Amino acid sequence: MSPPRYGNVLQMIGNTPLMAVRRLDTGPCELFLKLENQNPGGSIKDRVGLYLIEAAEKRGLLKPGSTLIEATAGNTGLGLALVAAQKGYRLLLVIPDKMSQEKIFHLKAMGADVQMTRSDVSKGHPEYYRDVAERLAGEIPDSYFVNQFGNPANAQAHEETTAPEIWAQMQERLDAVVCGAGTGGTLAGLTHYFARTAPAVELILSDPAGSGLAHYATTGKLPAKTSPWLVEGIGGDSVPPVADFSGVSGTYSIADAEAFRTCRELLAREGIIAGTSTGTLLAAALRYCRAQTRPKRVVSFVCDSGNKYLSKVYNDYWMLDQGFLEREHRGDLRDLIARPHAEHAAVTVNSTETVMAAYRRMKLYDVSQVPVMQDGRIVGIVDEEDILLEVVGNPAHFNEPVTRAMASHLVTVRVDAPVAQLMEIFKRGMVAIVMHGSEFQGLITRIDLLNWLRRRL
Ligand SMILES: Cc1ncc(COP(=O)(O)O)c(C=O)c1O
């Protein structure tokens, strides 16, 4: 069969491939992943974007140039932006102000208008993002509040496309599907379809530890308390109207650490770069598979691409900082160094390089100072202020050797020095240069100390 040819990008939504997991331990079971990351907008939410907009069109709620309004910085925003641009609608997204710059750049580049609102307030507050979106829809003429959390077209997308695709791809031999719930649209769609078509198929909910939805699915009540989790796109502390937990036959609560490690394992072993929620789903799917006593055929999802999470789950420094990766424990100040020189991880500049090179490296790695090295030894340190003082009267000094701008009087600490000594250095506005004998080990900044203290909580 030749590869398909498409007439436009919207035709590429859905019909995603199913891939067998071969190099992870699935016990007696066969496990398959539905690669929703292969949708043109990069996630399972492209299907929802298309359905939400086409449902409104069918109801006669949209005219050319109408404004769609939604409250999300997530994948639904991207799915809606993709479809809205193709169909000639404006899209206004209301976004809490904690969202990453990358997500906002991506949405704007797709043509969406983005309005930021406070992320530190919850439902009922006038600046809560979902309430702002709903209010704007009342104020802006010819606009439509999409409302994925309450819109039945969300679940319908999965009932009419995701679920039947899985059933056909598994040749109607399927024992269980493991999925997550954010809006609950995926789960509701699967529930409706399989209740009708193959009621023996088990639906397993994988929920981030801290979220209240697994508890709700088993008891019908939300827990008294929820706590934050880092996985994005799934979990919640309230039950969305579109969700349907009636078909859930088992639940797993997966801690962030396990989810993040599973994501990395998926990439290393199976070659798929997935987003963090996939780690939650896959961790539960693997636990389910290994717990079976007879072979079963199981499906789970790669919900979105991991390219959006490179600086988190695929970044060793971030993983170490969160305590999700372990490094050798030394019991001295080396445990506080984020980028050890011995691992070639410290950001440095050579004494033969220019002020410009130091400035560029600081920008690239988002650090405020770099050690200056000569023949493997540290001979100075240069920070933003040193560079500013050098170039403020004469920008041509960017091309001078970095040794002109650096401070060469180095205040160092030994690896066995007490933490209190770091505080003295920080109070003088400096960073700690950690030495073991004459060997440079790395830098410790205020944020490194804060991170280390937090990890010890
Ligand atoms: C990133 C991401 N967004 C959204 C969803 C789907 O959630 P829902 O259909 O419940 O909104 C998933 C599903 O696992 C997901 O991984």
PDBQT file of the ligand as one rigid body, heavy atoms in Angstrom, charges set to zero:
ROOT
HETATM    1  C1  LIG A 501      -1.197  15.956  27.159  1.00  0.00    +0.000 C 
HETATM    2  C2  LIG A 501      -2.584  15.407  27.238  1.00  0.00    +0.000 A 
HETATM    3  N1  LIG A 501      -3.618  16.210  27.079  1.00  0.00    +0.000 NA
HETATM    4  C3  LIG A 501      -4.873  15.707  27.142  1.00  0.00    +0.000 A 
HETATM    5  C4  LIG A 501      -5.121  14.393  27.337  1.00  0.00    +0.000 A 
HETATM    6  C5  LIG A 501      -6.494  13.806  27.277  1.00  0.00    +0.000 C 
HETATM    7  O1  LIG A 501      -7.234  14.160  28.225  1.00  0.00    +0.000 OA
HETATM    8  P1  LIG A 501      -8.757  14.475  28.062  1.00  0.00    +0.000 P 
HETATM    9  O2  LIG A 501      -9.312  13.851  26.844  1.00  0.00    +0.000 OA
HETATM   10  O3  LIG A 501      -9.273  13.852  29.314  1.00  0.00    +0.000 OA
HETATM   11  O4  LIG A 501      -8.846  15.956  28.079  1.00  0.00    +0.000 OA
HETATM   12  C6  LIG A 501      -4.135  13.563  27.510  1.00  0.00    +0.000 A 
HETATM   13  C7  LIG A 501      -4.456  12.176  27.734  1.00  0.00    +0.000 C 
HETATM   14  O5  LIG A 501      -3.895  11.364  28.303  1.00  0.00    +0.000 OA
HETATM   15  C8  LIG A 501      -2.847  14.077  27.469  1.00  0.00    +0.000 A 
HETATM   16  O6  LIG A 501      -1.823  13.288  27.658  1.00  0.00    +0.000 OA
ENDROOT
TORSDOF 0
